[in-house]
Amino acid sequence: MTTVVAPPSVRAAGRPATSPSPALAPPAAIPLGFLAASGAGLAALGAGLVVAARTVAAVPTAPHVVAVAHLCMLGFLVTGVLGALHQFVPVVGGRRLRSNALAALTLAVWVPAVAGIVAGFALDVPGLVAVSGAAAFAALAAAGVNLSAPLAYGTGTPVTGLRWAVALLVATAGFGVVYAFDRQAGWFPLFPVRVLAHAHLGLLGALGLAYVAVAEKLWPMFLLAHRPGRGPGALAVRLLPAGVLVLVGGLLVRSTPAAIAGATVACAGLGAHLASLAGFIRHRRRKLELLHAFVLTGAVALVSAVVLGAASAFAPVGPLTRMHLAAAEIAGLAAWLGLAIVGHSHKIVPFISYTALRARGVSRNGRGGPLLFADLYDARLARVSYAAATAGFALLIAGLATAGPVLVAAAGALIVGCAVVTLLNLVTGPIRAGAWQ
């Protein structure tokens, strides 16, 4: 652990900040490229919800809805998590990526592959889905190889969780490739439970676990929280993958007892994750800020997803209502992760930009004072992003649960607004800071 010079905004908190050497991280263009593409994916998701609102609300399994779902899962969530992983895995593991060139190639292949998958579903071109799916799998496999270098030697809760998360991310991609080619062959029927298995493997096993693991590094840093003893986060990164694997296996073989057992263990892991958040907040030495509004609202979305998932499994309702409840549960999980990505981007992007600007000799703001994180984004616009994201995801969950197309369309409009405001805010801040010199 090497002490580095912290920006004045951090030193003002009353104690110096420590973090691993920034030299371990890849060039700023790599994580920022993924995060910018994730923002574009969020905007495309919102637009897709507006255009297909009636179908999304009425038939959550329709091909156009599958296209919108992949905009959310791949275009927004996975892309954002890939950006975070390429930035933080070297920091957490204490070693550089295997290859920065491979990281750049991953980004170059991943973005058009996702676009091809979405277009293939929207236009009903199975061949395009298959080819693009194979390219997306290759990109994620390359990311797994690249990230394996820093994850091979590190220790601790974040490293343990990230090892599982990266492995499950590649497994989810392999699952998706099977589906992509099956659209032509038809030898692996896409039963609804198998679709749910795929969704839960990706949202909980890969993306959710990645967030749970990275949070164990970021939350104490942002809150200056040093909790005594072994926290529940260590339990979360063990229970969550174990539960998800049993849940997915139970869904695939249609074993209700196995699915219930897996869901119970996974929920225990999520509960440990929330307990870890509460512990860090309780032991914080800095006040709560906008980031924590995103995180806490996301926690509420996670709880709602668990409730909706239980209702879809056990409530005495008809098949159509059960399908809508399951779709709303998936939206709740997406809201949990989506709010985390948007919220943390208001910390991560300024951090990366600050480091890059300082490396270029930029040290003063437009008022002649020292360059601060606060100079790299507008806090008022960040609050607008929070309001739009919160309202948008809440309306999406409600719209899917009640089959309300107006709610879904309104959710899409708000999500587009969140994406546009966030992108403009985080892009123009560093540009303005660089132009001041």
N, C-alpha and C positions, 0 to 999 in steps of 0.2 A: 504494500500500500504506500503510494508516494504522495506526499503533500504537494498540491499545486496552488498557484495563486488564485484565489477566489475573487469573483467580481464584487464590487463594493456592496451590491444589494444582498449578497450572501454574508459578507463579513459583518454587515450591520446587524445580523441576527444575533450577534453576541459571542460567536465562536468561529474559528476558522473551519473552512470546509475541506474535507479530504476526499480524494477519489483517485482511482488508478490513473496512470499516465494517459493523457489524451492520445499519445503516439500509438497506443494499442488499437484505437478505433480506425476504421477505413477512411478514405477520403470523404469529405462531407457530401460530395455529389451522390454517393451511393445511398446512404440512408435518406437523404433529402429527396432523391429521385423516387424512391419507393413511397415516401410519405406524400409527395406531390401527386403521384399516380393514385394513391389511396384517396386523396381529396377529390380527384376527378371521378373516381369510382363512386364516391358518396354522392356527388352531384348527379351522375348518371343513374344511380339507384333512385334518387328522388324523382327524376324525370320519368323513369320507367314506371314508378308507382302512379304518377299523375296520368300517364298515357293509358296504362292498363288497369286503372283502378277498379273498373267494374268486374273484369275477369279475376283480378287478384282477390277481390272480396268474395266472389261467388264460387270460384273453382280454384282453390290454392294449388292443385296439381296440374293445371293446364300448362301446355308448352310455353306460352308467353310468360306465365308466372314463374316457371322454372328458369327462364332467361333472367327475369328480375331477381330471383333468388340468388343466381350466380353473380349478378352484379354486386349484391350485398356480400355474399360469402367470399368470392374471389376478388372482385374488383375493389372492394372497400376493405373488408376485414383482413383477409390473408395478406393483401398487399401492404397494409399498414403494419401488420405484425412482422412481416419480412423486413421492413425498414427498421423497426425496433430491434429485431434480432441481430441484424447486421451491425447495428450500433452498439448494443449492450452485451452481446455474447462475448466479444473479445474483452470487454471490461470485467464482466463477471468471471470469466475463465482465466483472465490474466495472461492471455496469449493472443496474437494476431490471427486474423482469418488465414486460411490456407492460401488464398490468392485473392487480391483485390480485383484482378482482371476477371476472375471467375464470378465474383460478385456483380461486376458490371455486366457480364454476359447474362447472368441470371435475370437481371432487371430487363435487359434488352429482349430476352426471349419471353419472359413472363407476361409483360404487358400486352403484346399482340396476341399471345396465346389465349389470355382471358377474353380479349375482344372477340377472338374467333369462336370461343365456346358460347359466349352470349349471343353472337350473331347466328350461330348454328342452331341454337334452340329457338330463337325468335323467328327465324326464317324457315325452320323445320328442314335443315340440311344435315342429316346424320353424319355424312362424310366429313363435313367441316368440324362438327363436334368431336369426332374421333381424332382427326389430325391435330386439332388444337388441344384436345385433352392430352394427347401423347406429348406434345410440346410443353404443356404446363407441368406434366409429371416430370419430364426431363429437367425443367427449371428448378422444381422443388427438390429433386434428387441432387442436383448440383449444389443447391443451397445447403442441403444436409451434409454433403461431403465437405463443403467449405466451413461450415459451422462446427464440424466434428473436431477440428484442430484445437480450438480453445476449450471445447467441452470435454476433451479427453482427459485432462489432467486436473481441472479445478475441483474444488470440494465445496460443500455447503448446500443449504436448501435451494437457492436459486439455480445452481448448477444441476442438481438432481432433477428438479422440475423441468429445466430446459432440455436436458437429455431426453426425457420422456416426450416432451412437447414436440421436439424436432422429429423424433422417430414416428410419432403419431401423425404429424403433418404429412410426412412422406407416405405413410400407410393410408391416410385419407385420400391423397392424390391417386394412389394405386386403386383404391376402391372406386374412385370417380372414373378412372380409365376403363375399368371393367364395365361400368354403366355406359360409357361413351361408345364403346365397340358393340355392346349388347343391343344398342338401338338398331343395329343392322342385323345382328345374328339372332337375337331373341332366345338365346339358350339360358339366360339368367333372368327370369321374370322379375320385373320391378314391382314387387309387392309393396304396399304402403309401409309395412314394417321395415322393409329393407331401406327405403328412402329415409325413414326416421333413424335407422341405424347409421346411415351415412352422415346425416345431419348432426347427430349427437357425437359421433366420433370426431368430426371436424370442429364443431362449436365448443364442446366441453373437453374432449381429449387432447386436441391440438391447440386451438386458439385460446380456450379458457385456461388450460394448464400453463401456456406460455405467459399469459397475463398474471396468473397467480404467482408464478415463479419470479418474473421480473418485478412485480410489486414488492416482493420481499427485499429487493435491493433499493427500489426507488422510494417507497414510503418512508423508511427511516431517514433517508437522505433529505427528502423534501420537508419532512417534519422535524428534523433533528431529534428523532426519537430513538432512545437506546433502552429497549425493554430488557429487564433482567431475566436470565434463564432461557430455556428453550421454548420458543413461541409455538403457537398452533399452526403457523405457516408450514413448519416441517411436517406436520401431520397432513396438512392439506395436499402437499405435492406427492404424498404417497397414497392417500385414500382416493383422490380424484382419478388418476389413471387406472387404478385397480378397479374402481367401480364402473368407469366408462367401458373398460374392456369386457367386463361381465355383462353389463347392460347391452352393449352392442351384440355380443355373442347370443344373449337371450333373444333379442329381437330377430337376429338372422335365422335362428333355428326355431323361432316361435315358441320359446319356452317361457311362459309367464312367470314361474317362480324365479328363474335366473334373471329375467329382466327386472323384476321387483327387487331382488337382492342387489343387483348391480346399481340400480337407481338409488337404493337406500345408502349404499356405501358412497356413491358419488355425491349425494346430498350431504352426507356427513363431511366429506372433503370440502364442499362449498361452505358449509357451516364453519369449519375450521378457518377457512379463508376470511370469512366475515369477522370471526373472533379475532383474527390477527389484525385486521383493520382497526377494530375497536381498541385493541391493545396499543397499537402505535399512536392512535389519537389520544388515548389516555396518558401516554408517557411523552407526548410531544413537548418540544421547547420552542416551537414557533406556532403562531396563530394559524388557524385554518384560513384557506384562501379559495379562489375560484376553482382551482384544480380539484379540491376536495368536495366541492359542490357536484362536479361531474362524477367523481368516484362514489359519493354517497347516493346520488340519484341512480347511478348504475347498480348499486347494491339493491336498491328498491326494485329495479327492473329484474334483477336476478331472483329475488324472492317471488315476484309476480310470476316469473317463468316456472319456478318450482310448483307454485300453486296451480297454475294452468296445466302443467304437465300431469300433476296428480288428478286434476279434474278430467282431463282427456282420457286417462287410463281407468278411472274408477267411477266417475259420475254416471248415473242411470240416464243416459241421453242416447239419441239416435246416432247412426253412423255419420251423417252430415255435420251435426253439431260437434261430434267428437273430432272430426277432421278440422273444423274451424278452431277448436280449442288447441289442438296440436300445432296448428299453424301459428296461433297466437303465442304458444310457448316458445317456438323457435324464434319468433320476433322478439320475445322478451330476452332470450339469450343474446340475440344480435344487438339489442339495445344496451345490455350490460357491457358487452365488449366495445360497441360503437361509441358509447359515451366515454369509456376509458381511453380509446384511441384519440378522440377529439380533445378531451381534456388534457391528456398527457402531451399531445402535440404542442400545446401552448407552453409547455416546459421544455420538451425535447428539442424542438426546432430552434427556439432562442438559444438554448445551450450550445447546439452545434454551430449555429450562426455566430454566436459570440466568440467561440473558439477560433472559427475560421477568420473572422474579422480581426481579432487580436493577432493572429499569425501574419496578417497582411499589414500590420502596424496601425490599425484603426483602434484608437484608445479614447477618443473624446466624442461627446455627443454634440448636437447642433447648438447647444447653449454654452458650450465651452467646458462643461463638466465631464467627469469620467463616464465612459460608456457603461451603461447598466443593462441588465436583462430587460428592464421595463422600457428601454428605448427601442426594443426590437419587436414590439407588438403593442397594439392599442387595447388597454384593459376594457374600455367601453365596448369595443367590437367583440372582444372575447365574451363579455356578458351576453351580447346579442346571440353569439354562437351557442352559448349554453341554453338560453331560453328557447331558441329554435330547435336545437337537438332534443331537449327534454320534451317539448310539446309534440314534435314530430314523431318521436318514437312512441310516446304515450298514445297518440292518435292511431298509429299503425297497429299497435297491440289491440286497442279497442276495436278498430275497424275489422281486423281479421277475426277477432272473437265473436263479433256481432254480424259479420258479413255486410258491413256498411261501406259502400263504395265512396260516399262523400267523405267519410273519415279517412279512408285510405288516400284519396286524392289530396286532401288537406295535409296529411302527413307527408306526402311526397313533396308538396310545395315548400313546406317548412324545412325538410331535409335538404332540398336544393339551396334554400337560403342559407342554412347552416354551412354547407360546403363552400358556397361562394364567399361568404363573409370570412370564414376561417382561412381559406386560401389567400384572399386578398390581404388579410391582416398579417399573416405570417410571411408572405412573400415581400410585401412592400416595406415592412419594418427594417429588415437587413439592407434593402436597397437604399432606403433613406439614410440609414446609419453610414453606409459606405460613401454616399454622395456628400455627406457633411464634411469630409476631410479635405 
